Amino acid sequence: MNDQSTEKQSWWQRLSGGLKRTSASIGGAVTDLVAKRRLDQAMLDEIEEVLLRADLGVETAARIAAAVGEGRYDKSITADEVKAVVATEVEKVLTPVAKPLLIGERKPFVALVVGVNGSGKTTTIGKLAAKFRAEGRSVMLAAGDTFRAAAIDQLNIWGGRSGASVIARAPGADAAGLAFDALTQARGEDVDVLLVDTAGRLQNKAVLMDELQKIVRVMKKVDPRCPMPFFWCSTPRSVRMRSPRSRSFATSPASPVLS
């Protein structure tokens, strides 16, 4: 019973954390809409518009607006009630597809984090590092986005915050060579988890797509199992719209991460 309660709580905490940015953009607008008004069709239309601006998508926004109006028509409603309905409806969407992240006994567990530009790869690595460190695991971060000095600096900051070691090279260094060195060192130090950052890549940037394949090839020379998963970072917009950029990763077995 306690294990189930803990699992449910951790899922709700993860969901709440993922909704913070969306909640921040919705909260003020919803409060203004519902203040001192009774719920009518005009308000539902305005709530749906707010949800659309928050990038929840047409179908989801319409479903949430309908759920808000159910049993509340011509009654007063608070902003907290609207937010509760939003959270419940989003949970319904995410729960069936949520999968636990299982770390095997063999070390290191290696994850290659990929995605299009601006999808939150480096920040996701920081969050994963904090999660694994909280579980008592040793973590190493590899700054494979060697195209941006800022990405290297950002990963060093996340490493310092989480207590993870960081392997980095000068900007412009070979990302595949860095991944090779990081994996070799992680194996030598018996590190539990190695998270490899990569540069954002567009479908029309053949050099970057080829580089990703090279990273995988050289890592497999050290450990044929690598990488255990690809973590494909994506924003709600690119998932919903299935942009050509996101489809370019469909040829690789990737575990989607909503950033």
N, C-alpha and C positions, 0 to 999 in steps of 0.2 A: 504493500500500500504506500509506504514511504517512498519507495523507488519510483512508483508511478507518479506520485505527487511532485517529486523532484524533477522528473522528466517533463511533466506538464509545465511546471514553473519555469524551467530553463527555456522551453519552447516559447512560452509567453514573453519571457524577458527578451529573447532574440527577436521575436516579432515586434515587440514594443520598440526595441532599439532600431530596427529597420524602418519603422514608421515615423521616427522622430522628425526627419526632414520634411516628409509629406505633411505630418501633423502641424508643423510650424507654419507651413504655407496655407493650410486650410483653416487653422484655429481662429485667427483674427477675422477672416471673411465670414465664417459661419456665425461667430458671435454677433457680428454686425447684422447679419440677416435675420436671426431669430429673436433678437432683443425686442421685447414688448410687442410681439406679433403672434397671431394665430397661424397655424400651419394651413396653407392653401396651395393650390396648384402653382400659383406664381412663385411662392417660396420654394417649392420643390424644384421648379425650373431653375431658380437661382442657385439652389444647392447643387444641382447637377452641373451647372456652369462652373461653379467653384471647383468641383471635383475634376472636371475636364481640364481646367487651368493647372491643377495639381498633377496632371499627367497620369491619371488613373485609367484613361481609355474610355471610349464611348460606351461599350457594353457594361463595364464595371460601374461607371458613373450612373448609368440609367438604373442598374440593379440596386445600387445603394440608395439612390433617391426614392425608388419605389419602396424599399425596405423602411426608410425613414417615415414615409407617409402611411405605412400600414398600421391601422388602428389609432392613428394620431390626428387624423384629418379634422380640421377646425378646432384643434386644441393647441394650447401653448406647449412649446418644446424648448428645451435648453440646449446650449451648445455642447454640453457634456453628453447628452443623449445622442446627438448627431455623431459625435466622435466615437461613441461606443458602438453605434451601428456600423460605421466605417471600419473599425477594427475587427468586428465580428465577420463582416463580409470579406475582408481581405484574408482573414484567417481561414475562411472556408475555401478560398482559392489556393492558398499556399499549403495547407495541411496535407492534402492528398499527394502532393509531389515532393514534400520535404523528406529528405533522406539523412540518416545519421552519418557523421563522418567517423569512420572506423579506422583506427591506427593499428596495423598489425604488429606482431612481435619482432619481426626483422627490422633492423636499423640500418640506415635511417629511412623514415617515411619521407618520400620526396614528392613535392607538389610543384608543378610548373604553372604559374599564374599568367594567363594570356587574356587578350581582349583588345577592343578598338581603343582609339585615343580618348582619354578623359573618362574611362569607365570605372575608375576607382581601384585599379589593381594594387597600387602601392599601399593605399589606405586599408584595403582588404587584407593584405599581408600583415600589416600592423595589428589588425584585430585578431587574425588567426594566431599570430605570435603570442599575443596577450592571453588568448584562450588556452593555448597549449602550455604556456608557462604557468598559468593558474592551476593546471592539472598536474604540475610538477614535472613536466617534460623539459628536456634540454632542446633548444631551438637555435638554428642557424639561418640567417637570411642572406641570400645572394643577390647583389644589386645588378641584375642583368640588363636593366634599362640603361645602357652605357651611352645612349644618345643624348640624355638630358642630365646635366650636372645636378639640377634640382631634385631629380628622382633619386640620385645617389644620396644626396644630403637628407632627403625625406626618409629614406630607408634607415639611414644611420640614426635619425631621431627616434624612429619607431623601435629600433633595436635597443637604444638606450632606455626608452620608457618601459619596454617589456622585459628587459634583462636578457635579450637574445644576442648572440654574437653576429657580426655582420662581415661578410666578405665583399670587398669592393675594389674596383680598379679606377684608374683615371678615366675621365670622359673620353669616349671614342675607342676604348679597349674592345677586344673581341669578346662578345657576349658568350659565345660557345666555349671559349677557353676559360672564361670566368666560371661558367657552370661546371665544367670539368674539374677545375681546381677546388671549387666549393664542395662538390660531391666527394672528391678524394679526401679532402680534409675532414668532412663530416664523418666519413667512414672511419678514418684514423682516430678521431676523437670520440667515437661511439655516440654521436649526436642522435637524439630521438627523431627530430623532425627537421627537414631542410625545405625551406620555401624559396623558390626562385622567381624573382621578379623579371619581367620582360618589357621591352618597348611596345608602346601602342602601335598597332599595325593596321593599315587600310588594305582593302582587297586589291587595290591597284598598285601597291608597293611590293613588287615581286622580290626585291632585295630583302625586305623584312620578313616576308613569308618564307623565303628560302632559308633565312637565318634561323627561324623557328625550327625548321626541319633539321638544320645542322646542330642546334642545341640538343635536340632529342638524340640524334645519332651519337654525339660524343658522350653524352651521359650514359647511353646504353653500353658503351665500351667499358665503363666502370661497373655498371650494374644493369643487366639486361631488363630488369623490372621497371626501369625508370622511363618516364615519370609514372608514379602510381596513378594519380589522377592529373588531368588538366583541370585547373579551375578557370572557367571562362567567366570573367567579370562582365556584367552588363547592367545598364540602367533600365528602368521599366519601359522607357520609350523604345529602345532598340529591340527589346524582347517582344513588345506588343506589335511593333511595325514590321518585325522581321526584315530589317534593312539588309541590303546586299553585303554590307560590311560584316554584320553578325553571321550571315549565312556562310561567309568565307571560312569560318571555323568548323563548319559542319562535317568536314572530312576527318576531323580528329575527334576521338572519344573524349568529350569534355563534360565536366560536372558544372552546370551553370551556378553562378553565385550572383545574387541580386544585390548590387551595391547601392 
